[in-house]
Amino acid sequence: MSRKKHSKELKARIALDAIKGQKTMSELASEYGVHSNQIGRWKKQLLESAPDIFTRGKDKPESSTWAIFLLITN
């Protein structure tokens, strides 16, 4: 069995759903077909990188653009 590769967009969507807390990790795992431990890791990564969204100027990471888009569209 080969490992599944998930897009960064899907990982962000799942992590945001986990942060919202409207469904349990088990429900999300079942819905997306991803292990609940993996969802927990993606949630942690998103929460740890969230402050980067507010970085200004040349130090701003490119990934912040995607994070801002996700936060605005949800």
Buried (B, 14 or more C-beta within 10 A) or exposed (E): EEEEEBEEEEBBBBBBBBEEEEEEBEEBBEEBEBEBEBBBEBBEEBEEBEEEBEEEEEEEEEEBEBBEEBEEEE
